[in-house]
């Protein structure tokens, strides 16, 4: 408890087994998680995170995050007063969350949102994957990752959100956005008025078997 840098030995860490957590760890300070792999396998975390800290940050590397088909949002900025220097994941696997990967519906501030070298699969379709409706996310970056099976809208950034840069580069998207729903707004639903065509960059990505897009191009 109280540690900023935590190395997880190979094994399973189940937040849902702790009654007081109900599967979700609320962070008010910085936490950097690093998995120690064994025979090419990552330690598994069954759980989710809520961010409420000031001058805090969260990072994770080499961890298998499992929603166990029970947890809704993997990461959520859950306080208006939250101020984070960064939320970053690198080299992680993420799967079986019912709803969102990253959710922000508060007037919080995150300087850097960065996801690199991820493998994400079997996510629920009842919410948008990266869903930012309020607050500030100065820089959003998604690079060198694979997203497969599930996900309603990949990225939603509403008009009121303050952001200076969104870059989605060198990723693979497979079998996403297929849900037949009025809330399916296609792969990207980015409406932030703070954005320009120069600061929203989508490049060198591969899109395959995007069935809903094919069936309803207006929702692609």
One Martini backbone bead per residue (centre of mass of N, CA, C, O) as a GRO file, in nm:
protein
  220
    1UNK     BB    1   0.098   0.034   0.020
    2UNK     BB    2   0.180   0.351  -0.131
    3UNK     BB    3   0.291   0.271  -0.392
    4UNK     BB    4   0.406   0.365  -0.713
    5UNK     BB    5   0.590   0.109  -0.778
    6UNK     BB    6   0.473  -0.200  -0.937
    7UNK     BB    7   0.558  -0.541  -0.935
    8UNK     BB    8   0.424  -0.816  -1.109
    9UNK     BB    9   0.397  -1.123  -1.063
   10UNK     BB   10   0.325  -1.410  -1.173
   11UNK     BB   11  -0.035  -1.411  -1.204
   12UNK     BB   12  -0.335  -1.351  -1.009
   13UNK     BB   13  -0.540  -1.043  -0.981
   14UNK     BB   14  -0.842  -1.016  -0.783
   15UNK     BB   15  -1.064  -0.762  -0.723
   16UNK     BB   16  -1.339  -0.924  -0.687
   17UNK     BB   17  -1.238  -1.064  -0.408
   18UNK     BB   18  -1.278  -0.768  -0.299
   19UNK     BB   19  -1.544  -0.634  -0.157
   20UNK     BB   20  -1.465  -0.322  -0.136
   21UNK     BB   21  -1.409  -0.295  -0.457
   22UNK     BB   22  -1.583  -0.438  -0.682
   23UNK     BB   23  -1.326  -0.448  -0.899
   24UNK     BB   24  -1.239  -0.143  -0.805
   25UNK     BB   25  -0.977   0.095  -0.827
   26UNK     BB   26  -0.914   0.384  -0.641
   27UNK     BB   27  -0.725   0.668  -0.750
   28UNK     BB   28  -0.514   0.939  -0.584
   29UNK     BB   29  -0.249   0.827  -0.700
   30UNK     BB   30   0.027   0.713  -0.820
   31UNK     BB   31   0.048   0.437  -1.073
   32UNK     BB   32   0.294   0.177  -1.151
   33UNK     BB   33   0.270  -0.099  -1.369
   34UNK     BB   34   0.460  -0.417  -1.378
   35UNK     BB   35   0.515  -0.701  -1.555
   36UNK     BB   36   0.621  -1.036  -1.485
   37UNK     BB   37   0.728  -1.264  -1.693
   38UNK     BB   38   0.635  -1.611  -1.802
   39UNK     BB   39   0.685  -1.773  -2.075
   40UNK     BB   40   0.536  -1.515  -2.224
   41UNK     BB   41   0.358  -1.443  -1.973
   42UNK     BB   42   0.121  -1.255  -1.816
   43UNK     BB   43  -0.006  -1.098  -1.577
   44UNK     BB   44  -0.323  -1.099  -1.407
   45UNK     BB   45  -0.601  -0.860  -1.417
   46UNK     BB   46  -0.900  -0.848  -1.227
   47UNK     BB   47  -1.007  -0.527  -1.327
   48UNK     BB   48  -1.038  -0.177  -1.226
   49UNK     BB   49  -1.028   0.195  -1.283
   50UNK     BB   50  -1.025   0.493  -1.077
   51UNK     BB   51  -0.991   0.852  -1.121
   52UNK     BB   52  -0.914   1.117  -0.844
   53UNK     BB   53  -0.657   1.268  -0.876
   54UNK     BB   54  -0.381   1.493  -0.804
   55UNK     BB   55  -0.101   1.481  -0.959
   56UNK     BB   56  -0.136   1.220  -1.136
   57UNK     BB   57  -0.084   0.865  -1.240
   58UNK     BB   58  -0.105   0.606  -1.506
   59UNK     BB   59   0.056   0.281  -1.548
   60UNK     BB   60   0.111   0.005  -1.792
   61UNK     BB   61   0.299  -0.314  -1.821
   62UNK     BB   62   0.274  -0.634  -1.904
   63UNK     BB   63  -0.056  -0.689  -1.897
   64UNK     BB   64  -0.350  -0.881  -1.815
   65UNK     BB   65  -0.669  -0.760  -1.883
   66UNK     BB   66  -0.973  -0.869  -1.705
   67UNK     BB   67  -1.334  -0.850  -1.705
   68UNK     BB   68  -1.499  -1.131  -1.696
   69UNK     BB   69  -1.785  -1.035  -1.805
   70UNK     BB   70  -1.849  -0.793  -1.559
   71UNK     BB   71  -1.699  -0.547  -1.625
   72UNK     BB   72  -1.713  -0.239  -1.761
   73UNK     BB   73  -1.485  -0.023  -1.695
   74UNK     BB   74  -1.149  -0.007  -1.694
   75UNK     BB   75  -1.135   0.318  -1.731
   76UNK     BB   76  -1.193   0.613  -1.504
   77UNK     BB   77  -1.288   0.942  -1.487
   78UNK     BB   78  -1.456   1.023  -1.158
   79UNK     BB   79  -1.361   1.340  -1.134
   80UNK     BB   80  -1.359   1.678  -1.166
   81UNK     BB   81  -1.069   1.717  -0.996
   82UNK     BB   82  -0.906   1.563  -1.184
   83UNK     BB   83  -0.535   1.536  -1.226
   84UNK     BB   84  -0.343   1.419  -1.503
   85UNK     BB   85  -0.046   1.345  -1.669
   86UNK     BB   86  -0.130   1.025  -1.711
   87UNK     BB   87  -0.251   0.757  -1.943
   88UNK     BB   88  -0.076   0.441  -1.971
   89UNK     BB   89  -0.024   0.182  -2.223
   90UNK     BB   90   0.206  -0.112  -2.252
   91UNK     BB   91   0.205  -0.431  -2.359
   92UNK     BB   92  -0.102  -0.512  -2.347
   93UNK     BB   93  -0.388  -0.693  -2.242
   94UNK     BB   94  -0.742  -0.675  -2.349
   95UNK     BB   95  -1.050  -0.821  -2.199
   96UNK     BB   96  -1.385  -0.866  -2.120
   97UNK     BB   97  -1.543  -0.600  -2.134
   98UNK     BB   98  -1.864  -0.463  -2.141
   99UNK     BB   99  -1.766  -0.169  -2.230
  100UNK     BB  100  -1.513   0.025  -2.154
  101UNK     BB  101  -1.182   0.142  -2.161
  102UNK     BB  102  -1.225   0.470  -2.180
  103UNK     BB  103  -1.362   0.709  -1.935
  104UNK     BB  104  -1.508   1.057  -1.973
  105UNK     BB  105  -1.762   1.248  -1.757
  106UNK     BB  106  -1.567   1.483  -1.663
  107UNK     BB  107  -1.383   1.785  -1.554
  108UNK     BB  108  -1.119   1.673  -1.615
  109UNK     BB  109  -0.750   1.615  -1.641
  110UNK     BB  110  -0.543   1.505  -1.925
  111UNK     BB  111  -0.243   1.523  -2.080
  112UNK     BB  112  -0.195   1.193  -2.136
  113UNK     BB  113  -0.312   0.959  -2.385
  114UNK     BB  114  -0.159   0.625  -2.404
  115UNK     BB  115  -0.155   0.358  -2.662
  116UNK     BB  116   0.075   0.073  -2.680
  117UNK     BB  117   0.102  -0.239  -2.780
  118UNK     BB  118  -0.184  -0.371  -2.811
  119UNK     BB  119  -0.427  -0.634  -2.714
  120UNK     BB  120  -0.767  -0.631  -2.825
  121UNK     BB  121  -1.057  -0.827  -2.705
  122UNK     BB  122  -1.375  -0.898  -2.644
  123UNK     BB  123  -1.567  -0.652  -2.640
  124UNK     BB  124  -1.815  -0.468  -2.571
  125UNK     BB  125  -2.132  -0.296  -2.719
  126UNK     BB  126  -2.262  -0.078  -2.492
  127UNK     BB  127  -2.001   0.095  -2.561
  128UNK     BB  128  -1.751   0.308  -2.599
  129UNK     BB  129  -1.422   0.269  -2.595
  130UNK     BB  130  -1.339   0.572  -2.642
  131UNK     BB  131  -1.491   0.795  -2.391
  132UNK     BB  132  -1.522   1.153  -2.439
  133UNK     BB  133  -1.733   1.421  -2.294
  134UNK     BB  134  -1.531   1.568  -2.099
  135UNK     BB  135  -1.293   1.792  -2.060
  136UNK     BB  136  -0.932   1.711  -2.066
  137UNK     BB  137  -0.726   1.596  -2.359
  138UNK     BB  138  -0.449   1.690  -2.496
  139UNK     BB  139  -0.337   1.386  -2.559
  140UNK     BB  140  -0.400   1.136  -2.816
  141UNK     BB  141  -0.274   0.789  -2.834
  142UNK     BB  142  -0.271   0.529  -3.101
  143UNK     BB  143  -0.037   0.247  -3.123
  144UNK     BB  144   0.057  -0.055  -3.237
  145UNK     BB  145  -0.235  -0.206  -3.252
  146UNK     BB  146  -0.495  -0.450  -3.157
  147UNK     BB  147  -0.845  -0.483  -3.273
  148UNK     BB  148  -1.093  -0.736  -3.166
  149UNK     BB  149  -1.398  -0.797  -3.126
  150UNK     BB  150  -1.621  -0.553  -3.111
  151UNK     BB  151  -1.711  -0.262  -3.048
  152UNK     BB  152  -1.872   0.005  -3.138
  153UNK     BB  153  -1.721   0.276  -3.086
  154UNK     BB  154  -1.398   0.358  -3.077
  155UNK     BB  155  -1.425   0.693  -3.092
  156UNK     BB  156  -1.529   0.940  -2.850
  157UNK     BB  157  -1.549   1.306  -2.900
  158UNK     BB  158  -1.677   1.571  -2.776
  159UNK     BB  159  -1.726   1.906  -2.824
  160UNK     BB  160  -1.630   2.002  -2.520
  161UNK     BB  161  -1.362   1.892  -2.563
  162UNK     BB  162  -1.023   1.934  -2.475
  163UNK     BB  163  -0.795   1.919  -2.759
  164UNK     BB  164  -0.476   1.900  -2.953
  165UNK     BB  165  -0.442   1.570  -2.999
  166UNK     BB  166  -0.498   1.306  -3.250
  167UNK     BB  167  -0.351   0.968  -3.275
  168UNK     BB  168  -0.391   0.706  -3.531
  169UNK     BB  169  -0.134   0.451  -3.560
  170UNK     BB  170  -0.051   0.146  -3.669
  171UNK     BB  171  -0.319  -0.033  -3.686
  172UNK     BB  172  -0.554  -0.303  -3.608
  173UNK     BB  173  -0.886  -0.368  -3.746
  174UNK     BB  174  -1.127  -0.624  -3.628
  175UNK     BB  175  -1.447  -0.674  -3.606
  176UNK     BB  176  -1.603  -0.389  -3.585
  177UNK     BB  177  -1.899  -0.207  -3.547
  178UNK     BB  178  -2.163  -0.424  -3.581
  179UNK     BB  179  -2.374  -0.296  -3.427
  180UNK     BB  180  -2.733  -0.262  -3.426
  181UNK     BB  181  -2.737   0.086  -3.364
  182UNK     BB  182  -2.798   0.418  -3.294
  183UNK     BB  183  -2.506   0.427  -3.126
  184UNK     BB  184  -2.366   0.370  -3.392
  185UNK     BB  185  -2.083   0.590  -3.503
  186UNK     BB  186  -1.856   0.427  -3.571
  187UNK     BB  187  -1.525   0.456  -3.542
  188UNK     BB  188  -1.554   0.780  -3.558
  189UNK     BB  189  -1.664   1.037  -3.298
  190UNK     BB  190  -1.538   1.345  -3.367
  191UNK     BB  191  -1.639   1.684  -3.218
  192UNK     BB  192  -1.420   1.862  -3.133
  193UNK     BB  193  -1.371   2.210  -3.155
  194UNK     BB  194  -1.049   2.201  -3.096
  195UNK     BB  195  -1.017   2.074  -3.361
  196UNK     BB  196  -0.826   1.976  -3.648
  197UNK     BB  197  -0.709   1.837  -3.936
  198UNK     BB  198  -0.409   1.848  -3.822
  199UNK     BB  199  -0.478   1.710  -3.518
  200UNK     BB  200  -0.624   1.474  -3.683
  201UNK     BB  201  -0.474   1.147  -3.700
  202UNK     BB  202  -0.502   0.892  -3.963
  203UNK     BB  203  -0.256   0.626  -3.999
  204UNK     BB  204  -0.151   0.319  -4.106
  205UNK     BB  205  -0.414   0.144  -4.116
  206UNK     BB  206  -0.604  -0.161  -4.056
  207UNK     BB  207  -0.913  -0.267  -4.216
  208UNK     BB  208  -1.119  -0.556  -4.113
  209UNK     BB  209  -1.424  -0.679  -4.108
  210UNK     BB  210  -1.639  -0.425  -4.125
  211UNK     BB  211  -1.963  -0.492  -4.129
  212UNK     BB  212  -2.124  -0.238  -4.057
  213UNK     BB  213  -1.993  -0.054  -4.262
  214UNK     BB  214  -2.092  -0.217  -4.506
  215UNK     BB  215  -2.405  -0.206  -4.439
  216UNK     BB  216  -2.354   0.112  -4.313
  217UNK     BB  217  -2.185   0.375  -4.427
  218UNK     BB  218  -2.307   0.606  -4.241
  219UNK     BB  219  -2.158   0.435  -3.982
  220UNK     BB  220  -1.834   0.450  -4.053
   0.00000   0.00000   0.00000
